Amino acid sequence: MSDEVSPAEAAQALADIQLRQQQVIDLATIPAWYWWAVGALMVVLGVGVDSHSPVAIGLTVPVFVVGILAATGWVFGRAFRHAQLRNGLLDGRAVVSILGFVALIDLATIGLAFGLRAAGVGHPATLACVVGGLVMGAGGPVLMRRLRAIMLSNRTGVAR
Amino acid sequence: MTVPRFDELIHSPTRLAIVSLLAASEWADFSYIRDTVELSDSALSKQLTTLEQAGYAEIRKGFIGKRPRTSARLTIQGRAAFEQHVAALQQIVVRSGATILPAG
């Protein structure tokens, strides 16, 4: 049977295989609005912390937690209803990318907040969360593009 | 290293599409496969049953709340057969002197 398959047919079949796998990978793409929403929620939390008011903290913390859970549940629930990505699509490069992104966010928010407070700048948590939120909103889609490229390179049949 | 082995059962265009989707997944929902491959319920059931009988796919039926949910996944044997089939296709292309598909 394989003798009856022309190179053009085989190449077309390989292209179809790549496309179908890409469709599953694209399911897991986190939309850009998610990263900006998380960034905005960080700023809400920062405002609450800077207020030093138990009432404000009591309001902003639940907004942050519920907002994160709702956004994350919506994004991941949508993807998981359809399919769960094969574990092997994400490798060590993906882990390094994710950890690097988390470290960057931590540095941009917690590190900056402590630095600003030590320097005597007013509203350090709010300012740090604005910076962290901007990094989150701008960097999240970059991280997703990186992860998507890694997953595409790990599809079955991709020349390495 | 994967040994190339052309698989007639997988090579059928509809089954190739289904198996390719499953190859990128741990499992995939029946309705997702049906909508993506553009098949009717009965046509997809038939194809999945063929794959299941060959030992290539596993079909799971369950409930989420009160709603029935069917999902499918490739078995280890199915994944190996798919990888061997892809290697066979690549071999056909390479032997013709053409370059293999670009990465990514």
Boltz contact constraints between the chains, C-beta under 6 A:
constraints:
  - contact:
      token1: [A, 1]
      token2: [B, 6]
      max_distance: 6.0
  - contact:
      token1: [A, 1]
      token2: [B, 8]
      max_distance: 6.0
  - contact:
      token1: [A, 2]
      token2: [B, 6]
      max_distance: 6.0
  - contact:
      token1: [A, 2]
      token2: [B, 88]
      max_distance: 6.0
  - contact:
      token1: [A, 5]
      token2: [B, 92]
      max_distance: 6.0
  - contact:
      token1: [A, 7]
      token2: [B, 92]
      max_distance: 6.0
  - contact:
      token1: [A, 7]
      token2: [B, 93]
      max_distance: 6.0
  - contact:
      token1: [A, 7]
      token2: [B, 96]
      max_distance: 6.0
  - contact:
      token1: [A, 7]
      token2: [B, 98]
      max_distance: 6.0
  - contact:
      token1: [A, 10]
      token2: [B, 89]
      max_distance: 6.0
  - contact:
      token1: [A, 10]
      token2: [B, 92]
      max_distance: 6.0
  - contact:
      token1: [A, 10]
      token2: [B, 93]
      max_distance: 6.0
  - contact:
      token1: [A, 11]
      token2: [B, 93]
      max_distance: 6.0
  - contact:
      token1: [A, 13]
      token2: [B, 89]
      max_distance: 6.0
  - contact:
      token1: [A, 14]
      token2: [B, 89]
      max_distance: 6.0
  - contact:
      token1: [A, 14]
      token2: [B, 101]
      max_distance: 6.0
  - contact:
      token1: [A, 17]
      token2: [B, 20]
      max_distance: 6.0
  - contact:
      token1: [A, 20]
      token2: [B, 17]
      max_distance: 6.0
  - contact:
      token1: [A, 20]
      token2: [B, 20]
      max_distance: 6.0
  - contact:
      token1: [A, 20]
      token2: [B, 21]
      max_distance: 6.0
  - contact:
      token1: [A, 21]
      token2: [B, 20]
      max_distance: 6.0
  - contact:
      token1: [A, 21]
      token2: [B, 24]
      max_distance: 6.0
  - contact:
      token1: [A, 23]
      token2: [B, 36]
      max_distance: 6.0
  - contact:
      token1: [A, 24]
      token2: [B, 21]
      max_distance: 6.0
  - contact:
      token1: [A, 24]
      token2: [B, 24]
      max_distance: 6.0
  - contact:
      token1: [A, 24]
      token2: [B, 25]
      max_distance: 6.0
  - contact:
      token1: [A, 82]
      token2: [B, 29]
      max_distance: 6.0
  - contact:
      token1: [A, 82]
      token2: [B, 32]
      max_distance: 6.0
  - contact:
      token1: [A, 83]
      token2: [B, 25]
      max_distance: 6.0
  - contact:
      token1: [A, 83]
      token2: [B, 28]
      max_distance: 6.0
  - contact:
      token1: [A, 83]
      token2: [B, 32]
      max_distance: 6.0
  - contact:
      token1: [A, 84]
      token2: [B, 25]
      max_distance: 6.0
  - contact:
      token1: [A, 84]
      token2: [B, 26]
      max_distance: 6.0
  - contact:
      token1: [A, 84]
      token2: [B, 27]
      max_distance: 6.0
  - contact:
      token1: [A, 86]
      token2: [B, 24]
      max_distance: 6.0
  - contact:
      token1: [A, 86]
      token2: [B, 25]
      max_distance: 6.0
  - contact:
      token1: [A, 86]
      token2: [B, 26]
      max_distance: 6.0
  - contact:
      token1: [A, 152]
      token2: [B, 104]
      max_distance: 6.0
  - contact:
      token1: [A, 153]
      token2: [B, 104]
      max_distance: 6.0
  - contact:
      token1: [A, 156]
      token2: [B, 23]
      max_distance: 6.0
  - contact:
      token1: [A, 156]
      token2: [B, 83]
      max_distance: 6.0
  - contact:
      token1: [A, 156]
      token2: [B, 86]
      max_distance: 6.0
  - contact:
      token1: [A, 157]
      token2: [B, 86]
      max_distance: 6.0
  - contact:
      token1: [A, 158]
      token2: [B, 103]
      max_distance: 6.0
  - contact:
      token1: [A, 159]
      token2: [B, 100]
      max_distance: 6.0
  - contact:
      token1: [A, 159]
      token2: [B, 103]
      max_distance: 6.0
